[in-house]
């Protein structure tokens, strides 16, 4: 569906970007420092609030312009925001959001869906959030109200394995305890190979990658509470700042200082 000319105009404010941190999702709305070469740690919905942006995988002969794209977890892709204001929402790890949104993709390349038929509604959703500078609870409920309406779009029921749901909760609760794979598997009465297989089937990524992804989330949370980047990364379980920076760039495609520092005037909103 072509992007409507009647989409909301994004206002200019002293805050140039917003980073919302919830356990279920994370959301960044703002500009990026350049093209992003990323390997997604979670299913991601990217929506431009202004001009089109492009994406390209290694299998594609040329980049594709669009206003909205839905990337599956683990997808390696180059996204060029082209100075657009972009809402980049990392969706829930269990796949509910992705399952609800993928039927709206009017075009697909492999597992990537783009030009969502409801993109004008999503642009309206994210533009309101960007302009209103909502608090954490109001922003979560606002976004949830838009995403929940999509659940009827896919009549095929998504099976959520409760053991994997429990593992995700366990990882989030014990991220600094260096829990072994054996301990994780024992907690849900599975062998290590079977747990690895089920986790990848449900989330689209290996357990180790999810644990790193969650540590990025915790690092951003610590920065939002006033820690510097190095201390925040160590507190989140990274071995050192170099390990954190490498993980951040590989998963998000940019330097952590750009998003998590005052240079970009990022407003970090914690749950």
C-alpha positions in Angstrom: 0.0 0.0 0.0 1.5 3.4 -0.9 2.3 5.7 1.9 -0.5 8.3 2.5 0.2 12.0 1.9 -2.0 12.7 5.0 0.4 11.0 7.5 1.0 13.1 10.7 3.7 15.7 10.6 6.4 15.0 13.2 7.0 18.0 15.4 10.5 19.2 16.4 11.4 19.1 20.0 14.5 19.6 22.2 14.6 15.8 22.6 15.7 14.3 19.3 15.0 10.6 20.1 13.2 8.4 22.6 14.2 5.0 23.9 11.5 3.0 25.7 12.7 0.0 27.6 10.1 -2.6 28.5 10.6 -6.3 29.3 8.3 -7.3 26.5 9.5 -4.9 23.8 12.0 -2.0 23.3 11.3 1.0 21.1 13.6 3.6 19.7 12.1 6.6 17.8 14.6 9.0 16.2 17.3 9.3 13.6 20.2 7.0 13.2 23.9 7.8 12.6 24.0 6.1 9.2 23.3 2.8 7.5 22.9 -0.1 9.9 24.5 -3.5 9.2 22.7 -5.6 11.7 22.0 -9.2 12.7 18.7 -8.9 14.5 18.5 -10.2 18.1 14.7 -10.1 18.0 11.9 -9.7 15.5 11.8 -6.0 14.6 9.2 -3.6 13.2 10.8 -0.5 11.6 8.5 2.3 10.4 9.6 5.6 8.9 7.6 8.6 10.2 9.0 10.8 7.4 10.7 9.9 4.1 11.2 6.3 2.9 14.2 4.3 4.0 15.8 1.2 2.4 16.8 -2.3 3.3 19.0 -4.9 1.6 20.1 -8.5 2.4 23.1 -10.2 0.8 20.7 -12.1 -1.4 19.1 -9.0 -2.8 20.6 -7.4 -6.0 19.5 -3.9 -4.9 18.0 -2.1 -1.9 14.3 -1.9 -1.5 12.6 1.5 -0.6 9.7 1.4 1.9 8.0 3.1 4.8 7.6 -0.1 6.9 9.5 -3.4 7.2 9.0 -6.4 9.5 12.3 -8.3 10.1 12.4 -11.8 11.6 14.7 -12.6 14.5 18.3 -13.5 13.4 17.9 -11.7 10.1 21.1 -10.1 8.8 20.3 -7.0 6.8 21.6 -3.5 5.9 19.0 -0.8 6.7 19.7 2.7 5.4 17.4 5.2 7.3 18.4 8.1 4.9 18.0 10.7 7.7 14.4 9.7 8.2 12.9 9.7 11.7 12.3 5.9 12.3 10.4 4.0 14.9 12.4 0.8 15.5 10.5 -1.6 17.7 12.1 -4.8 18.9 9.1 -7.1 19.4 8.3 -9.7 22.0 10.7 -12.7 22.1 8.0 -15.3 21.9 6.8 -14.2 18.5 3.3 -13.0 19.3 3.8 -9.6 17.7 5.5 -10.9 14.6 2.8 -13.5 14.2 0.1 -10.8 14.4 1.8 -8.4 12.1 3.1 -10.6 9.2 -0.3 -11.0 7.5 -0.2 -7.2 6.9 2.9 -7.4 4.8 1.8 -6.5 1.3 5.2 -7.6 -0.1 7.7 -10.2 1.0 11.3 -11.1 0.2 12.1 -14.4 2.0 11.0 -14.1 5.6 11.0 -10.2 5.4 7.7 -8.5 5.1 7.5 -4.9 4.0 5.1 -2.1 2.9 2.6 -3.2 5.6 -1.0 -2.5 4.6 -1.6 -0.7 7.9 1.5 1.4 7.9 -0.4 4.7 8.0 -2.0 3.5 11.3 1.4 2.5 12.7 2.9 5.9 11.6 0.1 7.6 13.5 0.8 5.4 16.5 4.5 6.2 16.6 4.1 9.8 15.7 1.8 10.4 18.7 4.4 8.7 20.9 7.2 10.8 19.6 5.3 14.1 20.0 3.7 13.4 23.3 6.8 12.2 25.2 4.7 9.7 27.1 5.8 8.0 30.3 6.6 4.3 30.3 3.1 3.0 31.3 1.1 5.3 29.0 3.5 4.5 26.0 3.3 0.8 26.6 -0.5 0.8 26.7 -0.7 3.1 23.7 1.5 0.8 21.6 -0.2 -2.3 23.0 -3.6 -1.0 21.9 -2.3 -0.7 18.3 -0.7 -4.1 18.2 -3.5 -5.9 19.9 -5.9 -5.0 17.1 -3.7 -7.0 14.8 -4.3 -10.3 16.6 -7.3 -11.3 14.5 -5.4 -10.8 11.3 -3.8 -14.3 11.4 -6.3 -17.0 12.0 -3.6 -19.6 12.5 -3.0 -20.0 16.2 0.6 -19.4 17.4 1.6 -22.1 19.8 3.6 -20.7 22.8 5.5 -23.4 24.6 5.2 -22.6 28.3 8.6 -24.1 29.0 10.3 -21.6 26.7 8.2 -18.8 28.2 9.5 -19.9 31.6 13.1 -20.0 30.3 12.8 -16.4 29.1 11.6 -15.3 32.5 14.4 -17.3 34.2 17.0 -15.7 32.0 15.7 -12.2 32.7 15.6 -12.9 36.4 19.1 -14.4 36.6 21.1 -12.6 34.0 23.9 -11.7 36.4 24.1 -15.2 38.0 25.9 -16.9 35.0 23.4 -19.7 34.9 24.7 -22.7 32.9 22.9 -24.3 30.0 22.5 -27.4 32.1 20.8 -25.4 34.9 18.5 -23.8 32.3 17.5 -27.2 30.9 17.0 -28.8 34.3 14.7 -25.9 35.3 12.1 -27.1 32.7 13.0 -30.8 32.7 14.6 -30.9 29.3 17.9 -32.0 27.9 20.3 -29.3 26.7 19.9 -30.3 23.0 16.1 -30.4 23.2 15.9 -27.0 25.0 18.2 -25.5 22.4 16.0 -26.9 19.6 12.7 -25.7 21.2 14.1 -22.2 22.1 15.2 -21.7 18.5 11.9 -22.8 17.1 9.9 -20.5 19.4 12.1 -17.4 19.3 14.1 -17.7 16.0 17.5 -17.2 17.8 19.8 -19.4 20.0 19.6 -19.1 23.8 23.1 -17.5 23.9 22.1 -14.8 21.5 18.9 -14.0 23.5 21.0 -13.7 26.7 23.2 -11.2 25.0 20.2 -9.3 23.7 18.8 -9.1 27.2 22.1 -7.8 28.5 21.9 -5.0 26.0 18.5 -4.1 27.3 19.8 -4.1 30.9 22.8 -2.0 29.9 20.4 0.7 28.5 18.4 0.4 31.6 21.4 1.1 33.8 22.4 4.1 31.7 18.8 5.4 32.1 19.4 5.2 35.9 22.6 7.3 35.6 25.5 4.9 35.2 28.1 5.5 32.6 28.3 3.1 29.6 31.2 1.1 31.0 29.8 0.6 34.4 26.3 -0.1 32.9 27.7 -2.8 30.6 29.6 -4.6 33.4 26.5 -4.4 35.7 24.5 -6.1 32.9 26.9 -9.0 32.7 29.3 -8.1 29.9 32.9 -9.1 30.5 34.2 -5.6 29.5 33.2 -2.5 27.5 34.8 -3.9 24.3 32.6 -7.0 24.5 29.5 -4.8 25.0 30.4 -2.4 22.2 31.0 -5.3 19.7 27.6 -6.9 20.7 25.8 -3.6 20.5 27.1 -2.8 17.0 26.5 -6.4 15.6 22.9 -6.5 16.9 21.9 -2.9 16.5 24.2 -1.6 13.7 25.5 1.5 15.5 27.7 2.6 18.3 26.3 2.5 21.8 27.4 6.1 22.5 25.1 7.4 19.7 21.9 6.0 21.3 22.9 6.0 24.9 24.6 9.3 25.3 23.4 12.9 25.5 25.1 13.7 22.2 22.0 12.4 20.5 19.7 13.9 23.2 18.1 10.5 23.7 15.3 10.4 26.3 15.6 7.0 28.0 12.3 5.8 29.5 12.5 2.9 31.9 9.6 0.5 32.9 
